[in-house]
């Protein structure tokens, strides 16, 4: 028992280190998870980690958060997984909340200048993540074709509604290769519906209470809970959803404020869903500092909660689902389409930068530094901020 406790403490320490050093979104995070959680400390095998990542790609919510929480659940059950969740999300959400509190103290254009190199560096992180993960999961003609198809369609039709369809399509196509999988003894599947019912119950409750009371904090919680429930594909899909709702539709913050927050979120390690803390805080600035703190808290809980309910619901019978060869075979297609969608996101973000030689040079230098593995990613980001301050 004592040995287990020590291992849990070491695991939580590794989660904290990852929360402070993981940049670049779910695919970049996956590369860091493989390095620290698989290769260095062997909490899970690489195959188990890739399975968890593929499973989380099928679910709405923050992919990296669900993946690392699922690892905590596998190691030590619900208690360890909740501690894992808390440690993983706290640094990023606190930083983004504090940033929103201090936004009024910056002169107009200061944030844009400080973060001018962060966006091209973020694009480089996404390209590099696609390269790293692609080397591991793209190993057949089927996976190559699915990756290319997802990249092309994801670039031409950048819709959040396309993402789950492509991931499911990739899994379906790959599932037809089930004959290559080893047969396993089949046992009855027992599904525990409690977490699914909890997700649906909270959803219905906040909609009713928000409509009845017209309370801004409750309505904000419902807004973020809804976006977290339908954001398939991670943070890159969430950002346009938040922009459409809170900037264009509700005008809670300006486009410049939102884009500055996006740039800052690129430099913050940890879950990309932490942008919700920033948006929620600014959405309640009319309530003063206490209102902004409440808005940050409400938004953070609302955005992360549905995805956690979903992964806790599915992870309990995932091992039983794996007894079907088609399910195991589908993971190849899910990972391939996910890699293609990551490429599409990187290309879409790179497209507006084509005319800027500074941005192109920044991307190339960042890629070279990442490939060399001689400089930690957080130092690369800090260097970009320092460069933005002096240029």
N, C-alpha and C positions, 0 to 999 in steps of 0.2 A: 504493500500500500504506500509506504514512504517513497519507494522508488518511483511509483506512478506519480505521486505529488511533485516530486523533483522534476520529472519529465514534463509535467504539465506547466510548471513554472518556467522551465527553459523554453517550452513552446510559446508561452505568452510573451516571454522576452523577445523571441524571434518575431512574433507578430508585431510587437512594438517597433522593432528595428525596421521591419518591412513598411509599417505605416509611416515611417519617417524617411524612407529611401525609395519607395516605389513610385516612379513617375510614368506618365504616358498612357494610362488607360488599361483596360482589361488584358489585352494581348501582351502589352509590355509588362504588366504585373505578373502574368503567367510565367514569363521568362525568369523573373526574380523568384517566384514561388518554386520553380523547378530547381534553381540554383541553391536556395537556402533550405527549403522544406524537404526536398527530395535528395539532392546530391550531397548536401552537407550533413543533414541530421536524420534523413530517412524516416520521417514521420509517416509518409505514404510512399508508394512506388510511383514512378512516372506514369505508368499505365493508369493507376487509380486517380492521379491528379488530372490527367487528360480526360478521363471519364467524367469526373466531377465538373470540369470546365465545360464539356460538351453538354452535360445535363443542364447546367445553369444557363447555357446559351438558349435552351428551349424555353426557359421560364422568363417572365417579366421581372424587371428589377435590376439591381447593381450586380453584374456578373462576378467581379472580383470579390465583392463582399460576400456573396452567396458561396463562392468557392472556398474561401478561407474559413468561413463559418462552418461549412460542411466538413472540412478537415478537422476542425475543433470538435464537431459532433462525433466524428468517427473515432477520434482519440479518447474523448472523455465524456461523451454524452451531452445532454442539453446544457448543464451548468457551465462546462468548459466552452461550449459554443457561444453562449451569451457573453461570457467574458472576452472571448475572441472578438466578437462583434463590437463590443464597447471599445476595446483597445485599438482596434483597426480604424474605426470611424472618428474617434475623438480628436486627434491632432488636426486633421484636415477641416472638420466642421468647426472647430474652435477658431482656427486661423481665418477661415472665410467669414465667420460671424464677426470677429474683431475687425477684419478688413472693411466690412460693411459699416460698422460703427464709426470707423475713421475716415470713411469716404469723403465726408464733407470738409475735412481738413486739407485735402489735396486741392491744389489749384487745377483749373481745367486744363487738361492735356498732360498733366504730370504722370498719371497712371499709364496713359498711352505711350509716353516717351520711355518710361521705365520698363515697360513690357514689350517694346517694339521688336525685340529679338526672340521673345518667348514663343510667339505663334509659329514662326518657321522652325524653331527648335522642337516644338510639339509635333509638327508634321514629320520631322526626322525621327522622332521617337516612335511614331505610329508606323512609318515605313520599316524601321528596324525591327519592330515587334513582329510585323507580318513576315519579315525575312527569317527571324529566329524560329517562330512557331511553324512557318511553312516548311522549314527544313525537317521538322519532326513529324509533321502529319501529312505532307504531300508526297506520297510514295507509290502512287499507282496512276494509270491513265484516267481512271474514274475520278480520283481526287483532283488531278490537274484540270480536267474539264469542268468539274463543279466549281473549283476555285475561280477559273476564268469566267464562267457564266455568272457567278455571283458578283465578281468584280465589275463586269460590264454592265449588268442590270442595276447593280447598286449605284454605279456612277451615273447612268442615264436617268434612272428613276429614284432619286434620293428620298424615298418615302419611308417613314417608320413602319407603315403597314406592310411594306414589302419584305422587311427583315424576317419576321417569323415565318412568312410563307417560304422564302428561300431556304431558311434553315431546315424547315420541315421537309421541303422538297429534296434537299441534299441528303437528309437522313433516309427518306423513302427510297431514293435511287440506290443508295449504298446498301440498303437492307436486302436488296435482291441478291447480294453476294453472300447471303447467310450460309451457303453450303461450305464456305471456307472456315467457318467457326466451329469450334469443338462442341459436341453435344453435351448438355448438362441434364442432370436429373430434374424433372419438373415437379414442383410442389405448388399447392394452392396459394394464390396471392391474397394476403390479408391487408386491406387498406384501412389505415386509421384516418378518419375524416376530420378529426378535431381541429387541426390547423387550417384546413380549407374552410371549414365552417366559421372559424374565428376570423379569417380574412374577410369572408363575405358578410359576417355579422358587423364587424367594425365599419366596413364600407357603407352598409345600409344605415347604421346608427349615425355616422357623421353627416351623411346626406340629409337625414331627417332633422337632426339637431341644428345643423347649419341653416337649413331652410326655415325652421321654426324660430330660431333665436336671432338670425341675421348677424351673429357674432363674427367679427373679422378673424380672430384666432381660429375659431372652429371652421370657418369657411376656408381659411388658408390650409388647415390640416386636411380638409377634404380635397382641396385642389392638388396638394402634393401627394396625398395618398392615391388619388386617381391616376396621376401621372406616373407614380411609382408602380402602379398595378398594370399599366399598359405600355410601359417603356421597354420594349424588346430590343436587345442589342447594346445595352450599356449606356454610358454617359454621352457618347457622341449622338445617340438618338434622343436622349433626354433634353439636350440643350435647345434644339429647335422647338421642342414641345413647350418648354418654359418660356422661350422668347415669344412664341405666338400668343400664349395665354397672358403672361404678366407684363409684357412690353406693348405688343400691338393691340391686344384686346382690352386689358384692364388698366393699362398705363400706370402700373404701380412703380415702375422705374423707367428711365430713359434708355434708348438704344445704346448710347455711349457708356452709360453705367453698366449695362448688361455685358457689352463687349469687353469692358475693362475687367469685369468679374470673370469672364471666360478666359481672358489672358492670364489673370492671376491663378485661376484654377489649373491652368496648364503647368504652373510652376510648383503647385502644392502636391506633395506626395500623398498617397492613399487614394481612397475612392473618388472617382470623378463626380459622383452624385453629391459631393460636398458643396457643389455650386448652389444647391437648394438652401443651404444655410445663409448664404449671401443674399439670394433673391428674397427669402422669407424675411430676413432682417430689414432690408430696404422697403419691403412691402408694408411694414408696420412702423415706419419712422415717424409718422404723424402722432404716434403714441409716446414719443420720446425714447430715451435710452432703454428704459425698462420694457417698452413695447418692442423695440428692436431685438432685445435679448429673447423675449418671448417668441417673436416671429422666427428667429433663428432656430430655437428649440423645437417649436411646432413643425417647422418645415423639415428639419432633419429627421425627426421621428416619423413624420408622415411619409417621407420619400423612401426611407429604408425599411419600414415595417412590413409592407405587403410582400416584398421580395423575400424577406426572412420567413414570413408565414409560409410562402410557397416552397422554399427549399426544405423547411422542416416537415412539410407535408409529404413531399416526394422522396426525400432521402430515406425515410423510414421503410419504404418498400422498393427502393432502387435495386438492392441486392436480389430481390425476388424477380424483378423485371429482367435482370441480366441473364436469367436462365433461358430466355428466348434468344436464339441465335440471330434473328432479325434485328432485335434491339441492339445487340452488341455490334453487329455489322453496320448499323446506321450511324454509329459514332464517327466512322471515317468520313461520311458525307457531311455530318454536322460540323466537324472541325475544318473540313475543306471549304465549305461555304462561309464559315466564320472568318477564315483567313482571307477569302475573296472580298468579303464586306469590309474588312479592315483595310485592304488595299484601296477599295473604292472610296472610303472615308479619307484616306491619306491623299489620294489623287484629287478629290473634290476640294480639300483644303489647300492643296498645292496650286490648283489652277489659277486663283487670283494673284498668286505670287510670281507667275511666270515672267512678268514684265520687269521684275525687280532683281537686278544682279546681286544686290546685298542679301536678299532673302534666299536666293539660290545658293550663294556662297555659304551662308549660315547653315543651310540644310546639309550641304556637302561636308562641311567641317564637323558638324554635329554627328553625322553618320560615321565619319572616319573615327572620331573620338569614341563613339559607342562600340564600333567594331574592334577597336584596339583593346578595350576593356581596361585601360590603364588609369582612367579618371572616373570616379563614381558619378552616377547620373546627377545627383543633387548638386555636386560641384559644377557640373556643366551648366545647370540651370542658374545657379548663383552667379556664375561668370557672365551669363547672358544679361542678367539684371544689372550687374555692375557696368557692363558695356553700354547698356541703355542709359544709365545715369550720366555717363561722361560724353556720349556721342551727341 
